[in-house]
């Protein structure tokens, strides 16, 4: 009887020891172990998140400090579009991590539905140029000028959801062609009208020359722009958004060369460039 009792007690002891051991192993595989196992996954997520942040910063254009007089700033501007080349131009700008200002023509925008929305989605600015771009109509009288201007202003707002606040007159404010169609001070009146509507007008102080009757080569466009920017701290560069492939191909090289000269890039607005920078691109209307 005593021997049986000893055997039973011994078996119970062995079972108890085995239970304790199993309990310890289960504890090791519990929340603490799961936390340890989760650490590599969390670290991996952190690395991926950091990589995404770096890629986003690389894609994001850098906005310069326009109020810093020592900072060289270039403003790329494109007139007369949109055109069939606009998507390639936008891709080139995105690849260079720069934004530009597009002074568009209404009848062109109607030919390329959705182009204005595509322009602003890339962070670029759409400004008023002209609905018709017909000097004989626009500059005949203020009634025509106002109708042309407001038609495009309203169209841009409808298409993009953004009210434009910058403009460029066909030919610029210093053009003399308007005198063939109007004997009065229509340019001064036009400037006054746009100011009343809350717009800032901008001419240019660098011309790419790509709109000549014989389109220049890519290399010629690059040389023309870079040479005119050499002694400037503020460069408002005139291009035309037309079907000429040359200016699109020239943009990346122009951006690279101007950056090597210390230029940053920005878009135009009523506040940018500030007054001390705008002296060379807001001329006195004749």
C-alpha positions in Angstrom: 0.0 0.0 0.0 2.8 2.3 1.0 4.7 1.5 -2.3 1.6 2.4 -4.4 1.2 5.7 -2.5 4.9 6.5 -3.2 4.4 5.8 -6.9 1.3 8.0 -7.0 3.0 10.9 -5.3 6.0 10.5 -7.6 3.8 10.6 -10.7 2.0 13.7 -9.4 5.3 15.4 -8.9 6.4 14.7 -12.4 3.1 16.0 -13.8 3.4 19.2 -11.7 7.0 19.8 -13.0 5.9 19.2 -16.5 3.0 21.7 -16.1 5.4 24.4 -14.8 7.8 23.9 -17.7 4.9 24.1 -20.3 3.7 27.3 -18.6 7.1 28.9 -18.8 7.4 28.1 -22.5 3.9 29.5 -23.2 4.9 32.7 -21.3 8.0 33.0 -23.5 5.8 32.9 -26.6 3.3 35.4 -25.2 3.0 39.3 -25.7 6.6 40.0 -24.9 7.8 37.6 -27.5 5.3 39.0 -30.0 6.7 42.5 -29.2 10.2 41.3 -30.0 9.1 39.6 -33.2 7.2 42.8 -34.2 10.2 45.0 -33.8 11.8 44.1 -37.2 8.5 44.7 -38.9 8.1 48.1 -37.2 11.7 49.0 -38.2 11.0 48.0 -41.8 7.9 50.2 -41.9 9.9 53.1 -40.5 12.5 52.7 -43.2 9.9 52.5 -45.9 8.2 55.6 -44.5 11.5 57.5 -44.4 12.2 56.5 -48.0 8.8 57.8 -49.2 9.5 61.1 -47.4 12.9 61.5 -49.1 11.3 60.7 -52.5 8.5 63.2 -51.9 11.1 66.0 -51.0 13.1 65.2 -54.2 9.9 65.7 -56.3 8.7 68.8 -54.5 9.9 72.1 -56.1 11.9 74.3 -53.8 10.4 77.8 -53.3 13.0 80.5 -53.1 13.0 83.5 -50.7 12.0 86.3 -53.1 12.5 88.9 -50.4 16.2 88.1 -50.1 17.9 90.6 -52.5 20.9 88.3 -52.8 18.9 85.4 -54.1 18.8 85.1 -57.9 15.3 84.1 -59.1 14.1 83.1 -62.5 10.5 83.0 -63.6 9.7 80.8 -66.6 6.7 82.1 -68.5 4.9 80.6 -71.5 2.6 82.6 -73.7 0.0 81.7 -76.3 -0.8 78.1 -75.2 -2.0 75.6 -74.5 -0.8 73.6 -77.5 -0.1 70.0 -78.5 3.3 70.3 -76.8 1.9 71.4 -73.4 1.9 67.8 -71.9 5.6 67.3 -72.8 6.4 70.7 -71.4 4.7 70.0 -68.2 6.6 66.7 -67.9 9.9 68.5 -68.5 9.0 71.1 -65.8 8.1 68.3 -63.4 11.3 66.4 -64.1 13.3 69.6 -63.4 11.3 70.2 -60.2 10.3 73.7 -61.3 7.0 75.5 -61.7 6.1 78.0 -64.4 3.5 80.7 -65.3 1.3 80.1 -68.3 -0.3 83.2 -70.0 -2.9 81.4 -72.0 -5.1 82.2 -75.0 -8.8 81.4 -74.8 -9.3 80.0 -78.3 -6.3 77.7 -77.8 -7.6 76.5 -74.5 -10.9 75.5 -76.2 -8.9 73.4 -78.7 -7.3 71.4 -75.8 -9.9 70.6 -73.2 -8.5 69.8 -69.8 -5.2 71.4 -70.5 -5.6 74.3 -68.0 -6.6 71.8 -65.3 -3.5 69.8 -66.1 -1.3 72.9 -65.8 -2.6 73.8 -62.4 -2.4 70.2 -61.1 1.3 70.5 -61.6 1.5 73.5 -59.3 1.9 75.9 -62.1 0.1 79.3 -62.5 -2.4 80.1 -65.2 -2.7 83.8 -66.1 -4.7 85.9 -68.6 -3.1 86.7 -71.9 -6.0 87.2 -74.3 -9.1 85.3 -75.5 -8.5 86.1 -79.2 -5.0 87.4 -79.4 -6.1 89.7 -82.2 -4.5 93.1 -81.8 -6.9 94.7 -84.2 -9.8 93.7 -82.0 -8.2 94.0 -78.6 -6.6 97.4 -79.0 -9.4 99.0 -81.0 -11.1 100.3 -77.9 -11.5 99.6 -74.2 -14.8 97.9 -74.7 -13.2 95.3 -76.8 -10.2 94.9 -74.5 -12.4 94.5 -71.5 -14.7 91.9 -73.2 -11.7 89.9 -74.4 -10.0 90.1 -71.0 -13.0 89.2 -68.9 -14.1 86.3 -71.2 -10.7 84.6 -70.6 -10.7 85.5 -66.9 -14.0 83.8 -66.3 -13.1 80.8 -68.5 -9.9 80.1 -66.4 -11.9 80.3 -63.2 -14.6 77.9 -64.6 -12.0 75.4 -65.9 -9.5 75.4 -63.0 -11.6 76.5 -60.0 -8.9 79.2 -59.4 -9.4 82.9 -60.1 -6.4 84.2 -62.0 -4.6 87.3 -60.7 -1.7 87.8 -63.1 -1.8 88.8 -66.7 0.4 89.7 -69.7 -0.9 92.0 -72.5 -0.4 90.7 -76.0 2.8 92.3 -77.1 3.6 93.5 -73.6 2.8 97.0 -72.2 5.6 98.6 -74.2 4.4 97.4 -77.6 3.6 100.1 -80.2 1.6 97.9 -82.5 -1.6 98.9 -80.7 -1.2 102.4 -82.1 -2.2 101.1 -85.5 -5.6 100.3 -84.1 -6.2 103.0 -81.5 -5.3 106.7 -81.3 -6.1 107.0 -77.6 -4.1 106.0 -74.5 -5.6 102.6 -74.5 -2.6 100.9 -72.9 -2.7 103.1 -69.8 -6.5 102.5 -69.6 -5.9 98.7 -69.9 -3.3 98.8 -67.1 -5.8 100.7 -64.9 -8.5 98.2 -65.6 -6.4 95.2 -64.7 -5.3 96.9 -61.5 -9.0 97.6 -60.6 -9.7 93.9 -61.1 -6.9 92.9 -58.7 -4.4 91.7 -61.3 -0.7 92.3 -61.6 0.6 92.6 -65.1 4.1 91.3 -66.1 6.2 91.8 -69.1 9.6 90.1 -69.4 13.3 91.0 -69.4 14.6 87.8 -71.1 13.4 86.5 -74.4 14.1 83.0 -75.6 13.6 84.0 -79.2 12.0 80.7 -80.1 9.0 82.3 -81.7 11.0 83.7 -84.6 9.8 82.9 -88.2 12.6 80.3 -88.4 12.6 78.4 -85.2 16.1 78.3 -83.6 17.7 75.1 -82.5 17.7 73.8 -78.9 21.3 74.9 -78.5 20.6 78.4 -79.8 17.6 78.8 -77.4 19.8 77.7 -74.5 22.5 80.2 -75.4 20.1 83.1 -75.9 18.4 82.6 -72.5 21.5 81.9 -70.5 23.5 84.9 -71.9 20.6 87.3 -71.1 20.4 86.1 -67.5 24.1 86.5 -66.8 23.9 90.0 -65.2 20.4 89.7 -63.6 19.2 88.8 -60.2 15.5 88.7 -61.4 14.9 87.0 -64.8 11.4 86.8 -66.2 11.9 84.6 -69.2 9.6 84.7 -72.2 8.8 81.5 -74.0 5.8 80.5 -76.2 3.9 77.3 -75.7 3.6 76.4 -79.4 4.2 73.3 -81.5 8.0 73.9 -81.6 9.8 70.9 -80.0 13.0 73.0 -79.6 11.9 75.1 -76.6 10.6 72.0 -74.7 13.9 70.2 -75.3 15.8 73.4 -74.2 14.0 73.8 -70.8 15.9 71.1 -68.8 19.3 72.4 -70.0 18.3 76.0 -69.3 17.1 75.1 -65.8 20.4 73.2 -65.1 22.6 76.1 -66.3 20.7 78.7 -64.4 20.9 76.7 -61.3 24.6 76.4 -61.7 24.6 80.2 -61.9 22.8 80.5 -58.6 19.3 80.9 -59.7 16.2 79.5 -58.0 12.8 79.3 -59.7 9.4 80.6 -58.8 6.0 81.5 -60.3 4.5 85.0 -60.7 1.8 86.4 -58.4 0.7 90.0 -57.4 3.2 89.8 -54.6 5.9 87.9 -56.4 8.3 89.3 -57.4 8.2 92.0 -54.8 8.4 95.6 -56.0 12.2 95.9 -55.8 12.4 93.0 -58.2 9.6 94.0 -60.5 11.2 97.2 -61.8 12.5 95.5 -64.9 9.4 93.6 -65.7 6.7 96.1 -65.1 7.3 98.9 -67.6 5.6 102.2 -67.7 2.8 101.9 -70.2 3.0 104.4 -73.0 
